Amino acid sequence: TKDVRINKVIHNDAENDFYFLILYLATAIYSDSVLSRDCTRTVIYGTIYLFFRLGYTIAYIFALQPWRTLCF
C-alpha cells in the first residue's frame, strides 16, 4: 500500500504545486511592487506552507495519522 500512497502523493503534488507556485510568484511580485516593496511576509508564509506540505506528504506516505492531521 505504500507504493499506492507514493503514487497518489506524486499525482497530487504535480496537480497542486504548479498552481501554488504561480500564485506565490504573483503574490510576491504584487506585494513587492505595490505594498512598499516588502515581500518578506509573502516569502515567510510560503515557506511555512511548503514546510507543512512536506510534513503532510511524509506523514501520508508512512501512515502517521496524528502528524498527518496536524500538518493539514
PDB file of N, H, CA, C and O in Angstrom:
ATOM      1  N   THR A   1       0.816  -1.195   0.000  1.00  0.00           N
ATOM      2  CA  THR A   1       0.000   0.000   0.000  1.00  0.00           C
ATOM      3  C   THR A   1       0.867   1.269   0.000  1.00  0.00           C
ATOM      4  O   THR A   1       0.406   2.349  -0.369  1.00  0.00           O
ATOM      5  N   LYS A   2       2.119   1.116   0.418  1.00  0.00           N
ATOM      6  H   LYS A   2       2.494   0.239   0.718  1.00  0.00           H
ATOM      7  CA  LYS A   2       2.991   2.297   0.416  1.00  0.00           C
ATOM      8  C   LYS A   2       3.234   2.787  -1.012  1.00  0.00           C
ATOM      9  O   LYS A   2       3.339   3.991  -1.245  1.00  0.00           O
ATOM     10  N   ASP A   3       3.323   1.862  -1.962  1.00  0.00           N
ATOM     11  H   ASP A   3       3.238   0.884  -1.773  1.00  0.00           H
ATOM     12  CA  ASP A   3       3.513   2.258  -3.359  1.00  0.00           C
ATOM     13  C   ASP A   3       2.312   3.042  -3.879  1.00  0.00           C
ATOM     14  O   ASP A   3       2.470   4.003  -4.631  1.00  0.00           O
ATOM     15  N   VAL A   4       1.132   2.636  -3.485  1.00  0.00           N
ATOM     16  H   VAL A   4       1.003   1.855  -2.874  1.00  0.00           H
ATOM     17  CA  VAL A   4      -0.083   3.344  -3.896  1.00  0.00           C
ATOM     18  C   VAL A   4      -0.094   4.748  -3.301  1.00  0.00           C
ATOM     19  O   VAL A   4      -0.451   5.711  -3.979  1.00  0.00           O
ATOM     20  N   ARG A   5       0.293   4.861  -2.050  1.00  0.00           N
ATOM     21  H   ARG A   5       0.583   4.078  -1.500  1.00  0.00           H
ATOM     22  CA  ARG A   5       0.345   6.178  -1.400  1.00  0.00           C
ATOM     23  C   ARG A   5       1.363   7.089  -2.076  1.00  0.00           C
ATOM     24  O   ARG A   5       1.109   8.280  -2.257  1.00  0.00           O
ATOM     25  N   ILE A   6       2.500   6.541  -2.445  1.00  0.00           N
ATOM     26  H   ILE A   6       2.706   5.573  -2.298  1.00  0.00           H
ATOM     27  CA  ILE A   6       3.524   7.353  -3.108  1.00  0.00           C
ATOM     28  C   ILE A   6       3.020   7.840  -4.464  1.00  0.00           C
ATOM     29  O   ILE A   6       3.249   8.992  -4.833  1.00  0.00           O
ATOM     30  N   ASN A   7       2.343   6.979  -5.199  1.00  0.00           N
ATOM     31  H   ASN A   7       2.158   6.043  -4.900  1.00  0.00           H
ATOM     32  CA  ASN A   7       1.785   7.398  -6.487  1.00  0.00           C
ATOM     33  C   ASN A   7       0.725   8.483  -6.318  1.00  0.00           C
ATOM     34  O   ASN A   7       0.654   9.414  -7.120  1.00  0.00           O
ATOM     35  N   LYS A   8      -0.100   8.364  -5.274  1.00  0.00           N
ATOM     36  H   LYS A   8      -0.042   7.607  -4.623  1.00  0.00           H
ATOM     37  CA  LYS A   8      -1.101   9.396  -5.001  1.00  0.00           C
ATOM     38  C   LYS A   8      -0.440  10.726  -4.652  1.00  0.00           C
ATOM     39  O   LYS A   8      -0.887  11.785  -5.093  1.00  0.00           O
ATOM     40  N   VAL A   9       0.628  10.664  -3.856  1.00  0.00           N
ATOM     41  H   VAL A   9       0.992   9.804  -3.497  1.00  0.00           H
ATOM     42  CA  VAL A   9       1.342  11.884  -3.466  1.00  0.00           C
ATOM     43  C   VAL A   9       1.961  12.558  -4.689  1.00  0.00           C
ATOM     44  O   VAL A   9       1.874  13.777  -4.840  1.00  0.00           O
ATOM     45  N   ILE A  10       2.573  11.779  -5.545  1.00  0.00           N
ATOM     46  H   ILE A  10       2.644  10.789  -5.422  1.00  0.00           H
ATOM     47  CA  ILE A  10       3.194  12.348  -6.746  1.00  0.00           C
ATOM     48  C   ILE A  10       2.138  13.001  -7.627  1.00  0.00           C
ATOM     49  O   ILE A  10       2.346  14.101  -8.137  1.00  0.00           O
ATOM     50  N   HIS A  11       1.020  12.334  -7.804  1.00  0.00           N
ATOM     51  H   HIS A  11       0.851  11.439  -7.389  1.00  0.00           H
ATOM     52  CA  HIS A  11      -0.050  12.884  -8.632  1.00  0.00           C
ATOM     53  C   HIS A  11      -0.632  14.162  -8.008  1.00  0.00           C
ATOM     54  O   HIS A  11      -0.853  15.154  -8.703  1.00  0.00           O
ATOM     55  N   ASN A  12      -0.873  14.126  -6.711  1.00  0.00           N
ATOM     56  H   ASN A  12      -0.693  13.320  -6.147  1.00  0.00           H
ATOM     57  CA  ASN A  12      -1.438  15.280  -6.025  1.00  0.00           C
ATOM     58  C   ASN A  12      -0.480  16.470  -6.047  1.00  0.00           C
ATOM     59  O   ASN A  12      -0.904  17.600  -6.289  1.00  0.00           O
ATOM     60  N   ASP A  13       0.790  16.229  -5.798  1.00  0.00           N
ATOM     61  H   ASP A  13       1.135  15.311  -5.600  1.00  0.00           H
ATOM     62  CA  ASP A  13       1.762  17.322  -5.822  1.00  0.00           C
ATOM     63  C   ASP A  13       1.923  17.903  -7.222  1.00  0.00           C
ATOM     64  O   ASP A  13       2.036  19.118  -7.386  1.00  0.00           O
ATOM     65  N   ALA A  14       1.932  17.040  -8.226  1.00  0.00           N
ATOM     66  H   ALA A  14       1.840  16.053  -8.093  1.00  0.00           H
ATOM     67  CA  ALA A  14       2.050  17.531  -9.600  1.00  0.00           C
ATOM     68  C   ALA A  14       0.832  18.369  -9.981  1.00  0.00           C
ATOM     69  O   ALA A  14       0.943  19.305 -10.772  1.00  0.00           O
ATOM     70  N   GLU A  15      -0.323  18.036  -9.422  1.00  0.00           N
ATOM     71  H   GLU A  15      -0.413  17.275  -8.779  1.00  0.00           H
ATOM     72  CA  GLU A  15      -1.537  18.769  -9.714  1.00  0.00           C
ATOM     73  C   GLU A  15      -1.583  20.117  -9.004  1.00  0.00           C
ATOM     74  O   GLU A  15      -1.965  21.120  -9.606  1.00  0.00           O
ATOM     75  N   ASN A  16      -1.202  20.150  -7.749  1.00  0.00           N
ATOM     76  H   ASN A  16      -0.892  19.335  -7.260  1.00  0.00           H
ATOM     77  CA  ASN A  16      -1.427  21.342  -6.923  1.00  0.00           C
ATOM     78  C   ASN A  16      -0.238  22.280  -6.804  1.00  0.00           C
ATOM     79  O   ASN A  16      -0.436  23.491  -6.708  1.00  0.00           O
ATOM     80  N   ASP A  17       0.971  21.778  -6.807  1.00  0.00           N
ATOM     81  H   ASP A  17       1.132  20.794  -6.886  1.00  0.00           H
ATOM     82  CA  ASP A  17       2.125  22.638  -6.571  1.00  0.00           C
ATOM     83  C   ASP A  17       2.363  23.622  -7.701  1.00  0.00           C
ATOM     84  O   ASP A  17       2.868  24.719  -7.463  1.00  0.00           O
ATOM     85  N   PHE A  18       2.015  23.259  -8.910  1.00  0.00           N
ATOM     86  H   PHE A  18       1.604  22.368  -9.103  1.00  0.00           H
ATOM     87  CA  PHE A  18       2.173  24.180 -10.038  1.00  0.00           C
ATOM     88  C   PHE A  18       1.324  25.435  -9.829  1.00  0.00           C
ATOM     89  O   PHE A  18       1.807  26.549 -10.030  1.00  0.00           O
ATOM     90  N   TYR A  19       0.059  25.261  -9.426  1.00  0.00           N
ATOM     91  H   TYR A  19      -0.333  24.355  -9.262  1.00  0.00           H
ATOM     92  CA  TYR A  19      -0.819  26.402  -9.184  1.00  0.00           C
ATOM     93  C   TYR A  19      -0.347  27.215  -7.987  1.00  0.00           C
ATOM     94  O   TYR A  19      -0.407  28.444  -8.004  1.00  0.00           O
ATOM     95  N   PHE A  20       0.118  26.535  -6.956  1.00  0.00           N
ATOM     96  H   PHE A  20       0.167  25.536  -6.942  1.00  0.00           H
ATOM     97  CA  PHE A  20       0.630  27.252  -5.786  1.00  0.00           C
ATOM     98  C   PHE A  20       1.810  28.139  -6.168  1.00  0.00           C
ATOM     99  O   PHE A  20       1.874  29.299  -5.761  1.00  0.00           O
ATOM    100  N   LEU A  21       2.740  27.599  -6.947  1.00  0.00           N
ATOM    101  H   LEU A  21       2.688  26.657  -7.277  1.00  0.00           H
ATOM    102  CA  LEU A  21       3.918  28.384  -7.312  1.00  0.00           C
ATOM    103  C   LEU A  21       3.559  29.589  -8.179  1.00  0.00           C
ATOM    104  O   LEU A  21       4.169  30.649  -8.041  1.00  0.00           O
ATOM    105  N   ILE A  22       2.587  29.442  -9.059  1.00  0.00           N
ATOM    106  H   ILE A  22       2.091  28.581  -9.170  1.00  0.00           H
ATOM    107  CA  ILE A  22       2.136  30.583  -9.871  1.00  0.00           C
ATOM    108  C   ILE A  22       1.526  31.656  -8.978  1.00  0.00           C
ATOM    109  O   ILE A  22       1.864  32.834  -9.104  1.00  0.00           O
ATOM    110  N   LEU A  23       0.635  31.260  -8.080  1.00  0.00           N
ATOM    111  H   LEU A  23       0.361  30.304  -7.978  1.00  0.00           H
ATOM    112  CA  LEU A  23       0.013  32.234  -7.182  1.00  0.00           C
ATOM    113  C   LEU A  23       1.022  32.837  -6.217  1.00  0.00           C
ATOM    114  O   LEU A  23       0.943  34.020  -5.888  1.00  0.00           O
ATOM    115  N   TYR A  24       1.961  32.034  -5.770  1.00  0.00           N
ATOM    116  H   TYR A  24       2.025  31.073  -6.038  1.00  0.00           H
ATOM    117  CA  TYR A  24       3.009  32.510  -4.868  1.00  0.00           C
ATOM    118  C   TYR A  24       3.878  33.568  -5.556  1.00  0.00           C
ATOM    119  O   TYR A  24       4.174  34.612  -4.973  1.00  0.00           O
ATOM    120  N   LEU A  25       4.277  33.294  -6.783  1.00  0.00           N
ATOM    121  H   LEU A  25       4.037  32.446  -7.257  1.00  0.00           H
ATOM    122  CA  LEU A  25       5.073  34.256  -7.541  1.00  0.00           C
ATOM    123  C   LEU A  25       4.290  35.528  -7.809  1.00  0.00           C
ATOM    124  O   LEU A  25       4.833  36.625  -7.674  1.00  0.00           O
ATOM    125  N   ALA A  26       3.018  35.402  -8.189  1.00  0.00           N
ATOM    126  H   ALA A  26       2.578  34.511  -8.299  1.00  0.00           H
ATOM    127  CA  ALA A  26       2.192  36.582  -8.449  1.00  0.00           C
ATOM    128  C   ALA A  26       2.011  37.421  -7.186  1.00  0.00           C
ATOM    129  O   ALA A  26       2.056  38.650  -7.242  1.00  0.00           O
ATOM    130  N   THR A  27       1.808  36.763  -6.055  1.00  0.00           N
ATOM    131  H   THR A  27       1.771  35.765  -6.009  1.00  0.00           H
ATOM    132  CA  THR A  27       1.645  37.488  -4.792  1.00  0.00           C
ATOM    133  C   THR A  27       2.942  38.186  -4.391  1.00  0.00           C
ATOM    134  O   THR A  27       2.912  39.322  -3.917  1.00  0.00           O
ATOM    135  N   ALA A  28       4.067  37.525  -4.573  1.00  0.00           N
ATOM    136  H   ALA A  28       4.091  36.602  -4.958  1.00  0.00           H
ATOM    137  CA  ALA A  28       5.354  38.142  -4.235  1.00  0.00           C
ATOM    138  C   ALA A  28       5.626  39.347  -5.119  1.00  0.00           C
ATOM    139  O   ALA A  28       6.107  40.371  -4.634  1.00  0.00           O
ATOM    140  N   ILE A  29       5.328  39.243  -6.398  1.00  0.00           N
ATOM    141  H   ILE A  29       4.937  38.411  -6.792  1.00  0.00           H
ATOM    142  CA  ILE A  29       5.533  40.380  -7.307  1.00  0.00           C
ATOM    143  C   ILE A  29       4.602  41.518  -6.943  1.00  0.00           C
ATOM    144  O   ILE A  29       5.022  42.676  -6.921  1.00  0.00           O
ATOM    145  N   TYR A  30       3.324  41.207  -6.651  1.00  0.00           N
ATOM    146  H   TYR A  30       2.983  40.267  -6.669  1.00  0.00           H
ATOM    147  CA  TYR A  30       2.365  42.239  -6.278  1.00  0.00           C
ATOM    148  C   TYR A  30       2.767  42.933  -4.977  1.00  0.00           C
ATOM    149  O   TYR A  30       2.743  44.161  -4.893  1.00  0.00           O
ATOM    150  N   SER A  31       3.129  42.158  -3.978  1.00  0.00           N
ATOM    151  H   SER A  31       3.149  41.161  -4.047  1.00  0.00           H
ATOM    152  CA  SER A  31       3.481  42.768  -2.695  1.00  0.00           C
ATOM    153  C   SER A  31       4.791  43.543  -2.796  1.00  0.00           C
ATOM    154  O   SER A  31       4.995  44.509  -2.060  1.00  0.00           O
ATOM    155  N   ASP A  32       5.668  43.139  -3.686  1.00  0.00           N
ATOM    156  H   ASP A  32       5.502  42.354  -4.284  1.00  0.00           H
ATOM    157  CA  ASP A  32       6.920  43.865  -3.869  1.00  0.00           C
ATOM    158  C   ASP A  32       6.693  45.180  -4.600  1.00  0.00           C
ATOM    159  O   ASP A  32       7.351  46.174  -4.292  1.00  0.00           O
ATOM    160  N   SER A  33       5.777  45.205  -5.559  1.00  0.00           N
ATOM    161  H   SER A  33       5.243  44.398  -5.809  1.00  0.00           H
ATOM    162  CA  SER A  33       5.585  46.418  -6.353  1.00  0.00           C
ATOM    163  C   SER A  33       4.604  47.391  -5.722  1.00  0.00           C
ATOM    164  O   SER A  33       4.765  48.602  -5.876  1.00  0.00           O
ATOM    165  N   VAL A  34       3.593  46.899  -5.017  1.00  0.00           N
ATOM    166  H   VAL A  34       3.462  45.915  -4.892  1.00  0.00           H
ATOM    167  CA  VAL A  34       2.534  47.768  -4.514  1.00  0.00           C
ATOM    168  C   VAL A  34       2.690  48.068  -3.025  1.00  0.00           C
ATOM    169  O   VAL A  34       2.531  49.215  -2.605  1.00  0.00           O
ATOM    170  N   LEU A  35       2.990  47.074  -2.246  1.00  0.00           N
ATOM    171  H   LEU A  35       3.119  46.143  -2.586  1.00  0.00           H
ATOM    172  CA  LEU A  35       2.976  47.231  -0.798  1.00  0.00           C
ATOM    173  C   LEU A  35       4.355  47.579  -0.250  1.00  0.00           C
ATOM    174  O   LEU A  35       4.971  46.781   0.457  1.00  0.00           O
ATOM    175  N   SER A  36       4.813  48.725  -0.567  1.00  0.00           N
ATOM    176  H   SER A  36       4.313  49.373  -1.141  1.00  0.00           H
ATOM    177  CA  SER A  36       6.051  49.305  -0.042  1.00  0.00           C
ATOM    178  C   SER A  36       7.285  48.431  -0.263  1.00  0.00           C
ATOM    179  O   SER A  36       8.201  48.426   0.560  1.00  0.00           O
ATOM    180  N   ARG A  37       7.307  47.707  -1.353  1.00  0.00           N
ATOM    181  H   ARG A  37       6.563  47.711  -2.021  1.00  0.00           H
ATOM    182  CA  ARG A  37       8.474  46.948  -1.770  1.00  0.00           C
ATOM    183  C   ARG A  37       8.992  45.996  -0.692  1.00  0.00           C
ATOM    184  O   ARG A  37      10.200  45.851  -0.502  1.00  0.00           O
ATOM    185  N   ASP A  38       8.057  45.350   0.012  1.00  0.00           N
ATOM    186  H   ASP A  38       7.076  45.467  -0.142  1.00  0.00           H
ATOM    187  CA  ASP A  38       8.447  44.405   1.058  1.00  0.00           C
ATOM    188  C   ASP A  38       7.683  43.095   0.876  1.00  0.00           C
ATOM    189  O   ASP A  38       6.502  43.015   1.214  1.00  0.00           O
ATOM    190  N   CYS A  39       8.335  42.094   0.358  1.00  0.00           N
ATOM    191  H   CYS A  39       9.294  42.159   0.084  1.00  0.00           H
ATOM    192  CA  CYS A  39       7.679  40.798   0.141  1.00  0.00           C
ATOM    193  C   CYS A  39       8.185  39.761   1.138  1.00  0.00           C
ATOM    194  O   CYS A  39       8.036  38.562   0.903  1.00  0.00           O
ATOM    195  N   THR A  40       8.772  40.193   2.229  1.00  0.00           N
ATOM    196  H   THR A  40       8.893  41.167   2.420  1.00  0.00           H
ATOM    197  CA  THR A  40       9.314  39.273   3.228  1.00  0.00           C
ATOM    198  C   THR A  40       8.221  38.395   3.824  1.00  0.00           C
ATOM    199  O   THR A  40       8.407  37.190   3.993  1.00  0.00           O
ATOM    200  N   ARG A  41       7.076  39.007   4.143  1.00  0.00           N
ATOM    201  H   ARG A  41       6.925  39.986   4.005  1.00  0.00           H
ATOM    202  CA  ARG A  41       5.972  38.254   4.718  1.00  0.00           C
ATOM    203  C   ARG A  41       5.489  37.161   3.760  1.00  0.00           C
ATOM    204  O   ARG A  41       5.194  36.043   4.184  1.00  0.00           O
ATOM    205  N   THR A  42       5.414  37.484   2.490  1.00  0.00           N
ATOM    206  H   THR A  42       5.654  38.392   2.145  1.00  0.00           H
ATOM    207  CA  THR A  42       4.979  36.508   1.491  1.00  0.00           C
ATOM    208  C   THR A  42       5.940  35.328   1.433  1.00  0.00           C
ATOM    209  O   THR A  42       5.509  34.178   1.349  1.00  0.00           O
ATOM    210  N   VAL A  43       7.221  35.602   1.477  1.00  0.00           N
ATOM    211  H   VAL A  43       7.571  36.536   1.545  1.00  0.00           H
ATOM    212  CA  VAL A  43       8.223  34.534   1.439  1.00  0.00           C
ATOM    213  C   VAL A  43       8.131  33.668   2.692  1.00  0.00           C
ATOM    214  O   VAL A  43       8.236  32.445   2.603  1.00  0.00           O
ATOM    215  N   ILE A  44       7.939  34.277   3.840  1.00  0.00           N
ATOM    216  H   ILE A  44       7.853  35.270   3.912  1.00  0.00           H
ATOM    217  CA  ILE A  44       7.838  33.528   5.093  1.00  0.00           C
ATOM    218  C   ILE A  44       6.599  32.643   5.096  1.00  0.00           C
ATOM    219  O   ILE A  44       6.681  31.470   5.459  1.00  0.00           O
ATOM    220  N   TYR A  45       5.441  33.193   4.695  1.00  0.00           N
ATOM    221  H   TYR A  45       5.373  34.146   4.401  1.00  0.00           H
ATOM    222  CA  TYR A  45       4.206  32.400   4.671  1.00  0.00           C
ATOM    223  C   TYR A  45       4.300  31.268   3.654  1.00  0.00           C
ATOM    224  O   TYR A  45       3.819  30.165   3.915  1.00  0.00           O
ATOM    225  N   GLY A  46       4.900  31.520   2.523  1.00  0.00           N
ATOM    226  H   GLY A  46       5.291  32.416   2.311  1.00  0.00           H
ATOM    227  CA  GLY A  46       5.077  30.470   1.523  1.00  0.00           C
ATOM    228  C   GLY A  46       5.990  29.366   2.008  1.00  0.00           C
ATOM    229  O   GLY A  46       5.747  28.190   1.736  1.00  0.00           O
ATOM    230  N   THR A  47       7.038  29.733   2.723  1.00  0.00           N
ATOM    231  H   THR A  47       7.236  30.689   2.944  1.00  0.00           H
ATOM    232  CA  THR A  47       7.956  28.740   3.272  1.00  0.00           C
ATOM    233  C   THR A  47       7.277  27.888   4.346  1.00  0.00           C
ATOM    234  O   THR A  47       7.490  26.677   4.409  1.00  0.00           O
ATOM    235  N   ILE A  48       6.468  28.517   5.178  1.00  0.00           N
ATOM    236  H   ILE A  48       6.294  29.500   5.127  1.00  0.00           H
ATOM    237  CA  ILE A  48       5.719  27.772   6.197  1.00  0.00           C
ATOM    238  C   ILE A  48       4.758  26.788   5.526  1.00  0.00           C
ATOM    239  O   ILE A  48       4.650  25.637   5.948  1.00  0.00           O
ATOM    240  N   TYR A  49       4.068  27.240   4.491  1.00  0.00           N
ATOM    241  H   TYR A  49       4.156  28.176   4.148  1.00  0.00           H
ATOM    242  CA  TYR A  49       3.148  26.357   3.768  1.00  0.00           C
ATOM    243  C   TYR A  49       3.889  25.169   3.180  1.00  0.00           C
ATOM    244  O   TYR A  49       3.439  24.032   3.321  1.00  0.00           O
ATOM    245  N   LEU A  50       5.014  25.412   2.526  1.00  0.00           N
ATOM    246  H   LEU A  50       5.379  26.336   2.411  1.00  0.00           H
ATOM    247  CA  LEU A  50       5.766  24.324   1.905  1.00  0.00           C
ATOM    248  C   LEU A  50       6.323  23.356   2.942  1.00  0.00           C
ATOM    249  O   LEU A  50       6.370  22.150   2.696  1.00  0.00           O
ATOM    250  N   PHE A  51       6.745  23.867   4.101  1.00  0.00           N
ATOM    251  H   PHE A  51       6.706  24.846   4.300  1.00  0.00           H
ATOM    252  CA  PHE A  51       7.243  23.016   5.173  1.00  0.00           C
ATOM    253  C   PHE A  51       6.159  22.059   5.660  1.00  0.00           C
ATOM    254  O   PHE A  51       6.402  20.861   5.806  1.00  0.00           O
ATOM    255  N   PHE A  52       4.949  22.595   5.912  1.00  0.00           N
ATOM    256  H   PHE A  52       4.752  23.568   5.793  1.00  0.00           H
ATOM    257  CA  PHE A  52       3.867  21.745   6.384  1.00  0.00           C
ATOM    258  C   PHE A  52       3.341  20.834   5.282  1.00  0.00           C
ATOM    259  O   PHE A  52       2.877  19.730   5.566  1.00  0.00           O
ATOM    260  N   ARG A  53       3.406  21.273   4.048  1.00  0.00           N
ATOM    261  H   ARG A  53       3.782  22.170   3.818  1.00  0.00           H
ATOM    262  CA  ARG A  53       3.014  20.409   2.928  1.00  0.00           C
ATOM    263  C   ARG A  53       3.957  19.212   2.829  1.00  0.00           C
ATOM    264  O   ARG A  53       3.513  18.088   2.590  1.00  0.00           O
ATOM    265  N   LEU A  54       5.238  19.446   3.008  1.00  0.00           N
ATOM    266  H   LEU A  54       5.599  20.358   3.202  1.00  0.00           H
ATOM    267  CA  LEU A  54       6.211  18.359   3.004  1.00  0.00           C
ATOM    268  C   LEU A  54       5.977  17.424   4.188  1.00  0.00           C
ATOM    269  O   LEU A  54       6.054  16.205   4.039  1.00  0.00           O
ATOM    270  N   GLY A  55       5.694  17.982   5.351  1.00  0.00           N
ATOM    271  H   GLY A  55       5.632  18.972   5.472  1.00  0.00           H
ATOM    272  CA  GLY A  55       5.394  17.163   6.526  1.00  0.00           C
ATOM    273  C   GLY A  55       4.151  16.313   6.328  1.00  0.00           C
ATOM    274  O   GLY A  55       4.117  15.153   6.736  1.00  0.00           O
ATOM    275  N   TYR A  56       3.129  16.885   5.703  1.00  0.00           N
ATOM    276  H   TYR A  56       3.156  17.828   5.371  1.00  0.00           H
ATOM    277  CA  TYR A  56       1.910  16.137   5.418  1.00  0.00           C
ATOM    278  C   TYR A  56       2.194  14.999   4.441  1.00  0.00           C
ATOM    279  O   TYR A  56       1.682  13.892   4.605  1.00  0.00           O
ATOM    280  N   THR A  57       3.005  15.273   3.433  1.00  0.00           N
ATOM    281  H   THR A  57       3.421  16.172   3.300  1.00  0.00           H
ATOM    282  CA  THR A  57       3.337  14.250   2.447  1.00  0.00           C
ATOM    283  C   THR A  57       4.069  13.081   3.091  1.00  0.00           C
ATOM    284  O   THR A  57       3.745  11.923   2.826  1.00  0.00           O
ATOM    285  N   ILE A  58       5.041  13.372   3.924  1.00  0.00           N
ATOM    286  H   ILE A  58       5.304  14.312   4.140  1.00  0.00           H
ATOM    287  CA  ILE A  58       5.787  12.308   4.603  1.00  0.00           C
ATOM    288  C   ILE A  58       4.883  11.529   5.549  1.00  0.00           C
ATOM    289  O   ILE A  58       4.954  10.301   5.614  1.00  0.00           O
ATOM    290  N   ALA A  59       4.031  12.246   6.283  1.00  0.00           N
ATOM    291  H   ALA A  59       3.973  13.243   6.231  1.00  0.00           H
ATOM    292  CA  ALA A  59       3.113  11.570   7.206  1.00  0.00           C
ATOM    293  C   ALA A  59       2.096  10.718   6.444  1.00  0.00           C
ATOM    294  O   ALA A  59       1.684   9.669   6.938  1.00  0.00           O
ATOM    295  N   TYR A  60       1.689  11.147   5.263  1.00  0.00           N
ATOM    296  H   TYR A  60       2.023  12.000   4.861  1.00  0.00           H
ATOM    297  CA  TYR A  60       0.754  10.360   4.462  1.00  0.00           C
ATOM    298  C   TYR A  60       1.406   9.090   3.927  1.00  0.00           C
ATOM    299  O   TYR A  60       0.794   8.022   3.938  1.00  0.00           O
ATOM    300  N   ILE A  61       2.635   9.205   3.464  1.00  0.00           N
ATOM    301  H   ILE A  61       3.132  10.073   3.455  1.00  0.00           H
ATOM    302  CA  ILE A  61       3.329   8.035   2.929  1.00  0.00           C
ATOM    303  C   ILE A  61       3.535   6.974   4.010  1.00  0.00           C
ATOM    304  O   ILE A  61       3.334   5.786   3.754  1.00  0.00           O
ATOM    305  N   PHE A  62       3.929   7.386   5.202  1.00  0.00           N
ATOM    306  H   PHE A  62       4.093   8.350   5.409  1.00  0.00           H
ATOM    307  CA  PHE A  62       4.202   6.432   6.276  1.00  0.00           C
ATOM    308  C   PHE A  62       2.992   6.169   7.169  1.00  0.00           C
ATOM    309  O   PHE A  62       3.117   5.476   8.178  1.00  0.00           O
ATOM    310  N   ALA A  63       1.824   6.710   6.818  1.00  0.00           N
ATOM    311  H   ALA A  63       1.723   7.273   5.998  1.00  0.00           H
ATOM    312  CA  ALA A  63       0.557   6.497   7.541  1.00  0.00           C
ATOM    313  C   ALA A  63       0.670   6.907   9.007  1.00  0.00           C
ATOM    314  O   ALA A  63       0.252   6.164   9.894  1.00  0.00           O
ATOM    315  N   LEU A  64       1.223   8.066   9.257  1.00  0.00           N
ATOM    316  H   LEU A  64       1.562   8.671   8.536  1.00  0.00           H
ATOM    317  CA  LEU A  64       1.338   8.598  10.617  1.00  0.00           C
ATOM    318  C   LEU A  64       0.133   9.503  10.879  1.00  0.00           C
ATOM    319  O   LEU A  64       0.187  10.710  10.640  1.00  0.00           O
ATOM    320  N   GLN A  65      -0.940   8.911  11.367  1.00  0.00           N
ATOM    321  H   GLN A  65      -0.983   7.931  11.561  1.00  0.00           H
ATOM    322  CA  GLN A  65      -2.211   9.615  11.433  1.00  0.00           C
ATOM    323  C   GLN A  65      -2.205  10.888  12.288  1.00  0.00           C
ATOM    324  O   GLN A  65      -2.668  11.911  11.784  1.00  0.00           O
ATOM    325  N   PRO A  66      -1.733  10.915  13.511  1.00  0.00           N
ATOM    326  CA  PRO A  66      -1.833  12.185  14.251  1.00  0.00           C
ATOM    327  C   PRO A  66      -1.005  13.293  13.601  1.00  0.00           C
ATOM    328  O   PRO A  66      -1.435  14.447  13.596  1.00  0.00           O
ATOM    329  N   TRP A  67       0.149  12.981  13.062  1.00  0.00           N
ATOM    330  H   TRP A  67       0.498  12.044  13.066  1.00  0.00           H
ATOM    331  CA  TRP A  67       1.003  14.004  12.460  1.00  0.00           C
ATOM    332  C   TRP A  67       0.431  14.496  11.139  1.00  0.00           C
ATOM    333  O   TRP A  67       0.575  15.664  10.779  1.00  0.00           O
ATOM    334  N   ARG A  68      -0.205  13.606  10.440  1.00  0.00           N
ATOM    335  H   ARG A  68      -0.322  12.657  10.733  1.00  0.00           H
ATOM    336  CA  ARG A  68      -0.832  13.985   9.169  1.00  0.00           C
ATOM    337  C   ARG A  68      -1.930  15.016   9.426  1.00  0.00           C
ATOM    338  O   ARG A  68      -2.040  15.999   8.693  1.00  0.00           O
ATOM    339  N   THR A  69      -2.724  14.803  10.438  1.00  0.00           N
ATOM    340  H   THR A  69      -2.634  14.004  11.034  1.00  0.00           H
ATOM    341  CA  THR A  69      -3.797  15.745  10.764  1.00  0.00           C
ATOM    342  C   THR A  69      -3.220  17.085  11.221  1.00  0.00           C
ATOM    343  O   THR A  69      -3.740  18.137  10.848  1.00  0.00           O
ATOM    344  N   LEU A  70      -2.174  17.065  12.008  1.00  0.00           N
ATOM    345  H   LEU A  70      -1.751  16.211  12.311  1.00  0.00           H
ATOM    346  CA  LEU A  70      -1.570  18.306  12.476  1.00  0.00           C
ATOM    347  C   LEU A  70      -0.958  19.106  11.340  1.00  0.00           C
ATOM    348  O   LEU A  70      -1.051  20.333  11.323  1.00  0.00           O
ATOM    349  N   CYS A  71      -0.337  18.427  10.397  1.00  0.00           N
ATOM    350  H   CYS A  71      -0.261  17.430  10.411  1.00  0.00           H
ATOM    351  CA  CYS A  71       0.265  19.126   9.268  1.00  0.00           C
ATOM    352  C   CYS A  71      -0.781  19.695   8.319  1.00  0.00           C
ATOM    353  O   CYS A  71      -0.523  20.683   7.631  1.00  0.00           O
ATOM    354  N   PHE A  72      -1.965  19.077   8.277  1.00  0.00           N
ATOM    355  H   PHE A  72      -2.175  18.274   8.836  1.00  0.00           H
ATOM    356  CA  PHE A  72      -3.009  19.559   7.400  1.00  0.00           C
ATOM    357  C   PHE A  72      -3.534  20.879   7.902  1.00  0.00           C
ATOM    358  O   PHE A  72      -4.432  21.458   7.292  1.00  0.00           O
TER     359      PHE A  72
END
